[in-house]
Every structure is written in C-alpha cells, then in structure tokens.
Amino acid sequence: MTAAEGGNLLVLVATIVGLGVASQLLSARFRIPSVLFLIVSGVVVGPEVFGILTVDSFGGSSGLSTIVGLSVAIIVFEGAFHLKVEKIREAPAAVFRLTTVGAAIAFLGTAGAVRFFLGADWDIALLIGALLVATGPTVVTPILKVVPVRDRVAATLETEGIVNDVTAAIVAVVLFKAMTVRELTADVYLQLFAERLGTGLLIGVIVAAVVWAVLQYVDISPDDAPRNARLLTLAGAIVAFGAADYVFAEAGVAAAATAGLILGNASLPYEEEIAAFKGDVTLLVLSFVFITLAALLEFDQLFALGLGGVAVVLTVMLVLRPLLVFISTRGGRFTNRERLFMSFVGPRGIIPASVATLFAIRLQTEAAPTNAAGADLLVGTVFLVILVTVVLEGGFARQIAEYLDVIPMRVLIVGGGRVGRSLAERLEERGENVVIIEEDKPVLERLRNDGFTARQGNGTDVEVLRGAGAENAKTVVAATGDDDANLLVAQLAKSSFDVQKVIARANEPSNAPAFEELGVETISAAESTAWAIDNQIERPALSDWMSELGRSGDVQEIEVTDGELAGKRIADVGSELPNGVLIALVSRNGTSEVPTPDVELQTGDHVTLIGRTEAVREAIERCGKPV
C-alpha cells in the first residue's frame, strides 16, 4: 500500500466513524433507531451517490469479508452479553416457539415467495429464505433503546434476534455448501449443521471459561484491573469467533453468542465497566458495518427485481411475520396490541447482509453465468428486504408503538412480599408494566417463576431503582415491611427521579405523618385492615362487591382533554359508553362528587369509570388514556 492509499484509507475510516457518531446523535435527538441514519449515510458515501466508499477501498472482497466478520463477532457478543437469563425467563414459551416454529415459517414461507414471485431456483430460494430468518440484535437492540416496550416484549424480541442470528447463519452455510457440492444427502445436511453449531457452542464455552478464570485474578494489578477486564473480554469475543470460524465457516457466530451469554450471566468483576466499554465499541463497529454494507448497495440490482421483489417484501412483512408471531405468542402473556407490535417490528440486520455479500462474492468468482445471475438475485433480494424493513419497521418503530399504545409507563413496587405481590397481580391484570424490586433471593425466584418481572437489589439504592426503570416510572410503591426503607425509597423516588406518584406502606400508624410531610401518599397497614373489617361488619354487600371488583371488574380514571370529552354532559357521555360502565365520580379542583346527568365536563376533570374489566377497557379506548 502506498502512502497515498494509506492516507485515503485513514480519511475514509475517519469519515465512517464521524458519520456513525453523527447517526447516534441524531438517533438520540429524534428518538429514531440509529440504523436508519446509518443506512442513509452508507448510501450517500457509496458508489450510487458520491462514490467515496467501494469494495476496493478495503483491499477487495476478502479484506471486507474479514472486517465484517470480526465486526459481527463483537456485535453478536455484545448483544448476548446483555441478554440476562432472568429476562429470557419472562417469556420462555414464546421465545422457544419463535426460534423453532416461527423460524421454520419464515424460512419456508420466504423461500416459497422468492420461488413464486421471482422464479428463482430452489437452491437460491432456500438460501435467501434461510438468511432472512434472522432479525438480529444489530437492528432490534437500537429500536428497543428508543422504544421502551414492556420487558417481556423486549426480552422476546432480543432473544429471538440473537438465537435466529446464529441458526440462520449456520443453516445458510449448510445450504450454500449443498449448492456447490450437489451430491449431499439429508444426513450430511444434518452433520454439517451439527458440526458448526456444536463447534461454536464448545469453543464459546471454553473461551468464556478461560476469560472468567483470568478475570478472577485481574486484581493482581488493581490500578489497571478495570482496563484489563475490558480488554480481556473484548479479546474473548474476537478469539471465540476467529477460532470457531477457522474450524468451520460460520461457526464463529455461535461461538461469539455462546461466550457472550455465559459471561454476561457470570457475575464478572467490573461488569458495569465491561458493559459500558463493550457498548461504546459496539456502537462504532455497528456504525462501520452498516455504513460499509449500505455503501455496497447497487440500485440496479434492486430495481431489476421489479414488482416480484416488492411482492416478496410485502409477503415477508405483512403475511409471514404476523403469522409466525401470532402462532408463537399464543396464550395470555401478550396483549393483542403487543403481538401486533412484534408483528410489525421484525427488521433484518447485519448477519443476512454480511453473509449474503460473502456468498455473492464466492458465486461470482465461478465462471458459470448462472452463478452470477444467482448472486445478483441473492444480494438484490436480501438487501431489498433489509432496506425496506429497516427503513419502515425500524424507522417508524416508535410511531407504531405509540399508535398501538404499547409503551407503558412503569410501576415500580419495592418489596415482593404478600402486599407487593398481590398489588402486582392486580396491576398486571389491568395491563400495567409492573417491575418488582426484591432483595431476598428465594422470594425473587418465586416471583420470577410465577411470571412476574422482578429485579434483585435493595430498593433504597439509587442505581437499583434506575436499573429497574425509575426514570420511566409513573408510580413507585414502597411496600416493604420496614418503614425506614419505605421512607427512603419514597424520598429517592421524589428527589432523584421526579416520579409522578409515590405511594408508601406505613407498617406503624405512628410513622404515617413522616411520610405525609414528604408529600407521599401513605397507606397505613393497620388502618387499612381495620377499615376493611369495619366494611365487612357494617357494609357487607359493599365489601363483597369491592372484593369481587378486583377479580372481574375495574375502576379507572381518565382525564378530560381538548377534543375528547370537554363540553359534553354526563348524560351524553354515559350513553356512548359500553354497557355496564358507569361514571361514578367527577374530580375537579381537588374535590370529587357523584355527578348529576346535567354536569358538563371541563378540560382537566378526572372521570372515574366503574364496570366490567373488558367494558372499562373499551370505554378508555373510546374516551382517553387512564391517569
């Protein structure tokens, strides 16, 4: 390489890094996933616009393949590193079905669509189908950073992306092998798949074990320990990928994912520093890969697909994805709105793009013209699906989530005992996004086993509260059996996170004034019990009805806003509500009253609705959001 070429490469790399950082800043500013800005940047610097970046910029296709491979290793490792086992437990059945039944539907359905609409040979169609199974953490994770959906939805999408990245890459390699070695039989297919997956798992476990063992002694030089821990973990990701890929092509993805998953759940020393460092490195690598691959887009290949290519994209987005999501997420864990969100957010990412590029390069090196045609069809179809799904599903993910109303504010409950658990059950039945903070491990395990989202830690720790989502919480409930702890939780929620509503349990009635001085809504355990008993004695019918209300009915408040209920009379509003829903109270200027039919609602009023659970929910959808 001449000095001029070296200087040009340096400028090129600096340009890519600068565009990557700018894309991240724009993502944070406009709350749009960064991949959209990265792809646009890549197209601009690529041959289709300014021609600054080409395949030859990195020493040809072999050099680019190596760079992309190492980048994918870091990206997949980082995604798996952040995937905690407790998050996977939040929706295990859905994850298993998405990565088996769902993946099979995507694979065969996409292959069939490519065969039918584009007239491709079955080998190319199946290869494209295998590659487009992968959604991938490279696109899903940036989306979830700006779209804070319910934890179980995020865990399902992230796990699906990581697992399918691995299996899709391996299946694609097996099918590509079959294209070049025609005499392969079914048992050899299985052998090729098992070799790559098994090798990746084995090397990933070995590398994770070595990194973990070394990190236990990283304190030998305390001053450099955090830095050494970060560099060792980064080296582990690259070594795992390189070693496995050296043994069998594409086994490296499985190795990187395995090593990342194990180390991310192994309670490493300096784990926070490692995670932060890995996150920064991954952002740069992600920027580099997306910009580079987007720069290789050739619009002629995309336009050559014509209406057939559009039909394939629409089939993948609007038929296959919703079908596999609704089949895989059946049951009561997800609402229909959440299932729709998961259906419309399944963008394809780096793995299909990088592997498709690699396969196309290998096909084009062979002299047969059919191979070149197959390479163009392969790259064109894969990149078209990636481009459209990332731009539409990634770029508009937040708008989709807001339209479907699947970005709930969190309710944090500190204390997972009988009170906290019972409250969580009631709130979740109403669709609230509840997170329980519990320090006691046996209690924590019972909560998780029963399907609750629970975080381990002391709720009086600011970082524990922040990690559980206090910055995005509308309500914090301090429900422990320790009044001192409840008081401190209430103080932190008010002062550090500016939570809208803080409610505390006062186990000793004499402590209630201390809570109320902070402006914290206080529930005295003794007085509440006495009130409930008194109701059962003096007003048994009302007491029984209130108990039943928690099971089959609901009470919700909605706020009157301009253009919704303002200016309407109670009689007019009541006639529009679903059967069985009553307007029980109207709260205005700090006072509440049972309204007469002629009361006219004003902006800012709070209206309390009572009725059957489903009817109340339908009424809220018609009239406004609950407060």
C-alpha positions in Angstrom: 0.0 0.0 0.0 1.4 3.4 -1.0 1.4 6.4 1.3 -1.3 8.0 -0.7 -3.5 4.9 -0.4 -2.8 4.7 3.3 -3.8 8.4 3.7 -7.0 7.8 1.7 -7.9 4.8 3.8 -7.3 6.8 7.0 -9.6 9.6 5.8 -12.2 7.0 4.8 -12.2 5.4 8.2 -12.4 8.8 9.9 -15.4 9.7 7.7 -17.2 6.5 8.5 -16.6 6.9 12.3 -17.8 10.5 12.1 -20.9 9.6 10.2 -21.5 6.8 12.7 -21.3 9.1 15.7 -23.5 11.7 14.0 -26.1 8.9 13.3 -26.1 8.0 17.0 -26.6 11.7 18.0 -29.4 12.1 15.5 -31.0 8.9 16.8 -30.9 10.3 20.4 -32.3 13.6 19.2 -35.2 12.4 17.2 -35.8 9.1 19.0 -35.5 7.1 15.8 -33.3 3.9 15.7 -29.8 4.7 14.5 -29.8 2.0 11.8 -31.9 4.3 9.6 -29.4 7.1 9.7 -26.5 4.6 9.2 -28.0 3.2 6.1 -28.7 6.6 4.6 -25.1 7.6 5.4 -23.8 4.5 3.7 -25.8 5.1 0.5 -24.6 8.7 0.4 -20.9 7.8 0.6 -21.3 4.7 -1.6 -21.0 4.3 -5.4 -24.6 5.3 -6.0 -24.1 8.8 -4.8 -20.6 10.2 -4.1 -18.6 7.1 -4.7 -16.3 7.7 -1.7 -16.5 4.1 -0.5 -16.2 0.9 -2.6 -15.2 -2.7 -2.1 -11.7 -1.9 -3.3 -11.4 0.7 -0.5 -10.6 -2.2 1.9 -8.4 -4.2 -0.3 -11.1 -6.1 -2.2 -13.8 -8.5 -1.2 -11.5 -10.7 1.0 -10.5 -7.8 3.2 -14.0 -6.6 3.5 -15.2 -10.1 4.5 -12.7 -10.3 7.3 -13.6 -6.8 8.6 -17.3 -7.6 8.5 -16.7 -11.0 10.2 -14.8 -9.5 13.1 -17.4 -6.7 13.5 -20.2 -9.2 13.6 -18.4 -11.1 16.3 -18.3 -8.1 18.5 -21.9 -7.1 17.8 -23.3 -10.6 18.5 -21.1 -11.0 21.6 -22.3 -7.7 23.0 -26.0 -8.5 22.3 -25.7 -11.9 24.1 -23.7 -10.3 26.9 -26.7 -8.1 27.8 -29.2 -10.9 27.5 -29.8 -12.0 31.1 -31.2 -15.4 31.9 -33.9 -13.7 34.1 -35.1 -11.8 31.0 -35.3 -14.9 29.0 -37.5 -16.4 31.7 -40.0 -13.7 31.3 -41.4 -15.3 28.1 -39.7 -18.7 27.6 -42.5 -20.4 25.7 -42.8 -17.6 23.2 -39.1 -17.5 22.7 -38.9 -21.2 22.1 -41.7 -21.2 19.6 -40.4 -18.1 17.8 -37.0 -19.7 17.3 -38.4 -23.0 16.2 -41.9 -22.9 14.7 -41.6 -19.2 13.9 -38.2 -19.6 12.2 -39.5 -22.6 10.1 -42.5 -20.5 8.9 -40.2 -17.6 8.0 -37.7 -19.9 6.3 -40.1 -21.9 4.2 -42.5 -19.1 3.5 -39.8 -16.7 2.3 -38.3 -19.4 0.1 -41.7 -20.1 -1.4 -42.3 -16.4 -2.0 -38.9 -16.0 -3.7 -39.6 -19.0 -5.9 -43.1 -17.9 -6.8 -42.6 -14.2 -7.4 -39.1 -14.1 -8.7 -38.8 -17.5 -10.4 -35.6 -18.4 -8.6 -34.2 -21.9 -8.5 -35.0 -23.7 -5.3 -31.4 -23.7 -4.1 -31.2 -19.9 -4.3 -34.7 -19.5 -2.9 -34.0 -21.7 0.1 -30.7 -19.8 0.7 -32.5 -16.5 0.7 -35.1 -17.9 3.0 -32.5 -19.1 5.5 -30.7 -15.7 5.6 -33.9 -13.7 6.0 -35.0 -15.7 9.1 -32.6 -13.6 11.2 -33.9 -10.3 12.7 -30.8 -9.8 14.8 -29.7 -7.8 17.8 -27.9 -5.3 15.5 -31.3 -3.8 14.5 -33.6 -4.9 17.3 -31.5 -3.5 20.1 -31.2 0.1 18.7 -35.0 0.0 18.3 -35.7 -1.1 21.8 -33.4 1.7 23.1 -35.8 4.3 21.8 -39.0 2.3 22.2 -39.3 1.2 25.9 -41.9 -1.5 25.5 -42.9 -3.9 28.2 -39.9 -6.0 29.5 -41.4 -9.3 28.3 -41.8 -8.0 24.8 -38.3 -6.6 24.7 -36.9 -9.9 26.1 -38.7 -11.9 23.5 -37.6 -9.8 20.5 -34.0 -9.6 21.7 -33.7 -13.4 22.4 -35.3 -14.2 19.1 -32.8 -12.0 17.3 -29.8 -13.5 18.9 -30.8 -17.1 18.5 -32.0 -16.7 15.0 -28.8 -14.9 14.0 -26.9 -18.0 15.0 -29.1 -20.6 13.5 -29.9 -18.7 10.3 -26.2 -18.2 9.6 -25.4 -21.8 10.1 -28.4 -23.1 8.0 -27.4 -20.7 5.2 -23.8 -22.0 5.2 -25.1 -25.6 5.0 -27.4 -24.8 2.1 -24.6 -22.9 0.3 -22.4 -25.9 0.8 -25.2 -28.0 -0.8 -25.2 -25.7 -3.8 -21.5 -26.3 -4.5 -21.5 -30.0 -3.6 -24.5 -31.4 -5.3 -24.2 -35.0 -4.0 -25.0 -34.1 -0.4 -27.7 -36.2 1.3 -30.1 -35.4 4.1 -27.9 -37.0 6.8 -24.9 -34.9 5.5 -27.0 -31.7 5.9 -27.7 -32.6 9.5 -24.0 -33.4 10.0 -22.9 -30.0 8.6 -25.3 -28.1 10.8 -24.4 -30.1 13.9 -20.6 -29.6 13.2 -21.0 -25.9 13.1 -23.4 -25.4 15.9 -21.5 -27.9 18.1 -18.1 -26.3 17.4 -19.5 -22.9 18.1 -21.0 -23.9 21.4 -17.9 -25.8 22.5 -15.4 -23.1 21.7 -17.7 -20.4 23.1 -17.9 -22.3 26.4 -14.1 -22.8 26.5 -13.3 -19.2 25.8 -15.9 -18.0 28.4 -14.4 -20.3 31.0 -10.9 -19.0 30.3 -12.0 -15.4 30.4 -13.9 -15.9 33.6 -11.0 -17.7 35.3 -8.5 -15.0 34.3 -10.8 -12.2 35.5 -10.9 -13.7 38.9 -7.3 -12.7 39.3 -7.4 -9.4 37.5 -6.9 -7.6 40.8 -3.2 -8.6 40.8 -2.6 -5.1 39.4 -5.5 -3.1 40.9 -4.8 0.2 39.1 -5.1 -1.5 35.7 -7.8 -4.1 36.7 -10.8 -2.4 35.1 -9.0 -1.7 31.8 -7.6 -5.3 31.7 -11.0 -6.7 32.3 -12.5 -4.7 29.4 -9.7 -5.6 27.0 -9.8 -9.3 28.0 -13.5 -9.5 27.4 -13.2 -7.9 24.0 -10.4 -10.2 23.1 -12.5 -13.1 24.2 -15.2 -12.2 21.7 -12.8 -12.0 18.8 -10.9 -15.1 19.8 -14.1 -17.2 20.2 -15.3 -16.0 16.7 -12.0 -16.5 15.0 -11.2 -19.9 16.5 -14.6 -21.4 15.7 -14.7 -19.9 12.2 -11.3 -21.3 11.5 -12.5 -24.8 12.2 -15.9 -24.5 10.4 -17.2 -21.5 8.3 -19.9 -19.5 10.2 -19.4 -21.5 13.5 -17.9 -18.2 14.8 -21.3 -16.6 15.2 -22.5 -19.4 17.5 -19.2 -19.2 19.5 -19.4 -15.4 20.0 -23.1 -15.7 21.1 -22.3 -18.5 23.5 -19.4 -16.8 25.1 -21.3 -13.6 25.4 -24.3 -15.2 27.0 -22.2 -17.1 29.6 -20.0 -14.2 30.6 -23.0 -11.8 30.7 -24.6 -14.1 33.4 -21.4 -15.0 35.3 -21.2 -12.0 37.7 -17.9 -10.8 36.4 -15.8 -8.3 38.3 -16.1 -4.8 36.8 -19.1 -5.9 34.9 -20.5 -2.4 34.6 -17.2 -1.1 33.2 -17.1 -4.0 30.8 -20.7 -3.5 29.6 -20.1 0.3 29.1 -16.9 -0.3 27.2 -18.4 -3.0 25.0 -21.4 -0.8 24.3 -19.2 2.0 23.1 -17.1 -0.3 20.9 -20.2 -2.0 19.5 -21.7 1.4 18.5 -18.6 2.2 16.5 -18.4 -1.3 15.0 -22.1 -1.2 14.2 -21.8 2.1 12.5 -18.8 0.9 10.5 -20.5 -2.3 9.3 -23.9 -0.7 8.4 -22.4 2.2 6.6 -20.0 -0.1 4.7 -22.6 -2.6 3.6 -25.1 0.1 2.7 -22.4 1.6 0.6 -22.2 -1.6 -1.4 -25.9 -1.4 -2.4 -26.4 -1.3 -6.1 -29.7 0.1 -7.0 -29.7 -1.7 -10.4 -29.8 -5.0 -8.5 -32.8 -3.8 -6.5 -34.7 -2.3 -9.5 -34.1 -5.5 -11.5 -36.3 -7.4 -9.1 -39.3 -5.3 -10.2 -42.8 -6.0 -8.8 -41.7 -9.5 -7.9 -39.2 -8.1 -5.3 -41.9 -5.8 -3.9 -44.2 -8.8 -3.6 -41.6 -10.8 -1.7 -41.0 -7.9 0.7 -44.7 -7.4 1.4 -45.1 -11.2 1.9 -42.3 -11.2 4.5 -43.5 -8.1 6.3 -47.3 -8.4 6.2 -48.0 -12.1 5.9 -45.2 -14.3 7.3 -44.1 -12.1 10.2 -47.6 -11.6 11.7 -48.5 -15.2 11.1 -45.4 -16.6 12.9 -45.7 -14.0 15.7 -49.4 -14.8 16.4 -48.8 -18.6 16.3 -45.7 -18.3 18.5 -47.1 -16.0 21.1 -50.5 -17.6 21.7 -51.7 -17.6 25.3 -52.2 -14.9 27.8 -48.7 -13.5 28.2 -49.1 -10.8 25.5 -51.9 -8.4 24.6 -53.1 -8.3 21.0 -51.5 -4.8 20.7 -48.2 -6.2 21.8 -48.5 -9.1 19.3 -49.2 -6.6 16.6 -46.2 -4.5 17.6 -44.0 -7.6 17.4 -45.6 -8.5 14.0 -44.7 -5.1 12.5 -41.2 -4.8 14.0 -39.0 -7.6 12.6 -36.3 -5.8 10.6 -33.5 -7.9 9.1 -29.9 -6.9 10.0 -26.2 -7.4 9.7 -26.0 -11.2 9.6 -28.0 -11.7 6.4 -26.3 -8.7 4.8 -22.8 -9.8 5.5 -23.3 -13.5 4.8 -25.2 -12.7 1.5 -22.3 -10.5 0.4 -19.8 -13.2 1.2 -21.9 -15.8 -0.7 -22.3 -13.5 -3.7 -18.6 -12.9 -3.9 -17.9 -16.6 -3.9 -20.6 -17.3 -6.6 -19.3 -14.5 -8.8 -15.8 -16.0 -8.8 -17.1 -19.0 -10.6 -17.3 -18.8 -14.3 -20.8 -20.1 -14.8 -23.2 -17.3 -15.8 -26.0 -18.9 -13.8 -23.9 -18.4 -10.7 -23.5 -14.7 -11.4 -27.3 -14.4 -12.0 -27.9 -16.3 -8.8 -25.5 -13.9 -7.0 -27.3 -10.8 -8.2 -30.7 -12.3 -7.2 -29.4 -13.3 -3.8 -27.8 -9.9 -3.0 -30.7 -7.9 -4.5 -33.4 -9.7 -2.6 -31.7 -9.8 0.7 -30.7 -6.2 0.6 -34.1 -5.1 -0.6 -35.8 -6.8 2.4 -33.2 -5.4 4.8 -33.5 -1.9 3.4 -37.3 -1.8 3.4 -37.8 -3.5 6.8 -35.1 -1.3 8.5 -36.5 1.9 7.0 -40.1 1.2 7.6 -40.2 -1.1 10.6 -37.0 0.4 12.3 -37.5 4.0 11.3 -41.2 4.1 12.4 -41.0 1.6 15.3 -41.7 4.3 17.9 -44.7 5.7 15.9 -46.0 2.1 15.6 -45.6 1.6 19.3 -47.3 4.9 20.1 -50.2 4.1 17.8 -50.7 0.7 19.3 -50.1 2.2 22.8 -47.6 -0.4 23.8 -45.1 2.0 25.6 -46.5 1.8 29.1 -45.0 3.9 31.9 -43.6 1.6 34.6 -45.0 0.9 38.0 -42.2 0.0 40.4 -43.0 -2.0 43.5 -40.3 -2.1 46.1 -40.9 -5.3 48.1 -42.1 -8.6 46.7 -43.8 -9.9 49.8 -47.5 -10.6 50.1 -48.6 -7.0 49.7 -46.3 -6.2 46.8 -47.2 -9.5 45.0 -50.9 -9.0 45.5 -50.7 -5.4 44.2 -48.6 -6.6 41.2 -51.2 -9.2 40.3 -54.0 -6.6 40.2 -52.0 -4.1 38.2 -50.8 -6.6 35.6 -54.4 -7.8 35.1 -55.1 -4.2 34.1 -52.2 -4.2 31.6 -49.7 -2.1 33.7 -46.0 -2.6 33.1 -45.0 -3.7 36.6 -41.5 -4.3 37.9 -40.9 -5.6 41.4 -37.6 -5.0 43.2 -36.8 -7.6 45.8 -33.6 -8.3 47.7 -34.4 -11.8 49.1 -33.3 -14.4 46.6 -35.9 -17.1 47.4 -38.7 -14.6 47.2 -37.2 -13.3 44.0 -37.1 -16.8 42.4 -40.7 -17.4 43.3 -41.8 -14.2 41.7 -39.9 -14.9 38.5 -41.2 -18.5 38.4 -44.7 -17.2 38.6 -44.2 -14.9 35.7 -43.5 -11.5 37.4 -40.9 -9.1 36.1 -38.6 -8.9 39.1 -35.2 -7.3 39.7 -32.8 -8.3 42.5 -31.5 -5.5 44.7 -32.0 -3.1 47.5 -34.7 -0.6 46.6 -33.1 2.1 48.7 -30.1 2.1 46.3 -30.4 4.8 43.6 -28.7 2.6 41.0 -31.0 -0.3 41.6 -34.0 2.0 41.2 -32.5 3.4 38.0 -31.7 -0.1 36.6 -35.3 -1.1 37.2 -36.6 1.8 35.2 -37.4 4.5 37.8 -36.6 7.2 35.2 -39.6 6.0 33.1 -41.9 5.2 36.0 -45.2 6.9 36.6 -45.7 5.3 40.0 -43.4 4.0 42.7 -44.8 1.9 45.6 -42.7 1.3 48.7 -44.3 -1.9 50.0 -41.7 -3.5 52.3 -42.2 -4.4 55.9 -39.6 -1.8 57.0 -40.9 1.7 57.4 -37.4 3.2 57.4 -36.8 1.5 54.0 -40.1 2.7 52.7 -39.4 6.3 53.7 -36.0 6.3 52.0 -37.5 4.8 48.8 -40.2 7.5 48.8 -37.5 10.2 49.2 -35.4 8.9 46.4 -38.3 8.5 44.1 -39.3 12.1 44.7 -35.9 13.8 44.7 -33.9 11.7 42.3 -36.4 10.6 39.7 -39.3 13.1 39.9 -41.9 10.3 39.8 -45.5 11.4 39.3 -47.0 9.4 42.1 -45.2 7.8 45.1 -47.2 5.6 47.5 -45.7 4.2 50.7 -46.9 1.5 53.1 -46.7 2.6 56.7 -46.5 -0.6 58.9 -46.7 1.5 62.1 -49.6 4.1 62.1 -47.4 6.5 64.1 -45.0 6.7 61.2 -47.6 7.9 58.7 -47.1 11.7 59.4 -43.4 11.4 58.5 -44.4 10.1 55.0 -47.1 12.7 54.5 -44.7 15.5 55.3 -42.8 14.4 52.2 -46.0 14.7 50.1 -46.1 10.9 49.8 -49.4 9.2 49.6 -49.4 6.9 52.6 -51.4 3.7 53.3 -51.4 2.6 56.9 -51.4 -1.2 57.1 -53.3 -1.3 60.4 -55.8 1.3 59.4 -56.5 -0.3 56.1 -57.1 -3.6 57.7 -59.4 -2.1 60.3 -61.3 -0.2 57.5 -61.7 -3.5 55.6 -63.0 -5.3 58.7 -65.4 -2.4 59.5 -66.8 -2.5 56.0 -67.4 -6.3 56.3 -69.3 -5.7 59.5 -71.3 -2.6 58.7 -71.4 -2.7 54.9 -71.0 -6.4 53.9 -72.6 -6.0 50.5 -70.3 -3.1 49.6 -67.3 -5.0 51.0 -68.1 -8.2 48.9 -68.6 -6.0 45.8 -65.3 -4.3 46.3 -63.6 -7.7 46.7 -65.3 -9.0 43.5 -64.3 -5.9 41.7 -60.7 -6.8 41.9 -61.4 -10.1 40.1 -64.0 -9.4 37.4 -64.3 -5.6 37.4 -62.2 -2.5 37.2 -62.1 1.1 38.3 -60.2 3.6 36.2 -59.7 7.4 36.0 -59.4 9.2 32.7 -58.5 12.8 32.2 -60.7 15.1 30.1 -58.6 16.7 27.3 -59.5 19.1 24.5 -61.4 17.4 21.7 -62.4 14.4 23.6 -64.9 14.8 26.4 -64.7 18.6 27.2 -68.0 20.3 26.8 -70.2 17.2 27.0 -72.8 16.4 29.6 -72.6 13.3 31.8 -75.8 12.1 30.2 -74.4 12.4 26.7 -71.1 10.7 27.7 -72.8 7.9 29.6 -75.0 7.0 26.6 -71.8 6.4 24.5 -70.1 4.1 27.0 -70.2 0.3 26.7 -73.0 -1.5 28.5 -72.3 -1.9 32.2 -69.9 1.1 32.6 -70.9 3.8 35.0 -69.4 7.3 35.6 -69.0 7.2 39.4 -67.1 10.4 40.2 -66.0 13.6 38.6 -63.0 15.2 40.2 -62.4 18.9 39.7 -60.1 21.4 41.5 -59.3 18.9 44.3 -62.9 17.9 45.0 -64.8 14.9 43.9 -68.6 14.4 43.6 -71.1 11.9 42.2 -72.2 13.8 39.1 -75.8 14.5 38.0 -76.8 13.9 34.4 -76.5 17.6 33.6 -73.0 18.2 34.8 -70.8 19.4 31.9 -67.3 18.1 31.8 -64.4 20.5 31.6 -60.8 20.2 30.4 -58.7 18.8 33.3 -61.5 16.9 35.0 -60.8 13.4 36.2 -63.6 11.0 35.4 -63.8 7.7 37.4 -65.3 4.7 35.4 -66.6 1.6 37.1 -67.7 -1.6 35.4 -66.7 -5.0 34.0 -63.0 -5.1 33.2 -63.3 -5.5 29.4 -66.1 -2.9 29.2 -64.0 -0.4 31.2 -61.0 -1.0 28.9 -63.2 -0.4 25.8 -64.5 2.8 27.4 -60.9 4.0 27.9 -60.1 3.3 24.3 -63.0 5.4 23.2 -62.6 8.3 25.7 -58.9 8.6 26.6 -56.0 7.2 28.5 -56.1 6.4 32.2 -54.3 8.8 34.5 
